[in-house]
Amino acid sequence: MRKWLLAAAAAAILAAPVMVPVSASADPMIIKFSHVVAPNTPKGQAALKFKELAEKYLPGKVTVEVYPNSQLFGDAKEMEALALGDVQFIATSLSKFGKYTHKTEVFDLPFMFKDMEAVDRFEQGKVGQSLLHAMENRNYLGLAYWHNGLSQMSANKPLIKPEDAKGLKFRIQQSDIIAASYAAVDANVQKLAFSEVYQALQVGTVNAQENTWSNIYSKKFYEVQSDFTESNGRVIDYMVLVNAKWWNGLPKDIQAGLSKAMKEATAVNNQIAEKLNADAKKKIMDSGKVKIHELTPAQHAAWVKAMHPVWAKFTDKIGKDIVDAAVASNNPKTN
Ligand code: SIN
């Protein structure tokens, strides 16, 4: 009987799961960072810099896996995946949050910012910083803004006057304000995920688009459009987002290391964005495949005038205080 009891006790010990305390675990935490653009863009480079710095500041504690080009999740799924914890970091275009908050739609108002310095002043100012928390009630927390740049229009004909856009079908991001901007010049739109744009332009599902030079170059849109207009019509920047509950539940040392890496990767992103866009524009010009049209001040003013009525339609929804702060950022002295 005693022998039998000893054997049973030994078997029970062997079958028991081995409980390793979390802090003693040898495995680094895997952090997935998913985005939709190519690595040779401002966002692509910044995500890689974040990986490098996070792994440097938290050696053996975290491994950051970066998934570019919608490899892991495309536009339609990345917010959902963040909510479910299938990915830990995303850096989503500011024009894709309309489903969650109207506040960030201020970035979509046509010709809101005269240049990237104005965008930066707004993002770093009190109101811009408050928008990083605009989706916290949905458990999304913004850690930083990353610049890309201003958008340029293209079609298979010159777009010089607002009337030139009449009847065209623009691929746009998921934004009602962008849709209204093109409706104001009698154009049609189709909201499409970024990963679908090249093919849609190629087969003619759409025949016009707007994006930054770095996105246009890295995704080869210049192979399937003949004429580009330097319109600088809208900012395409990003909010780096985490799942708020996940972030707030991280061990303090991990959160501090990731915050430091994010701060430095953000600085790098914002230093290189302008140059990457200028280089991309030059490569597109050098390809000899397309014409790039620069607008005269009067031509530019005509586009601004044609699209401006959109502001009145959306200002109350966004919040007048937010729109006013964005307008004020165009004047360096009032910021
Ligand atoms: C991006 O830059 O993340 C994509 C923007 C777009 O969908 O056009």
Residues whose N, C-alpha, C, O or C-beta is under 5 A from the ligand:
A	BS01	SIN	V36 V37 A91 S93 Q173 F194
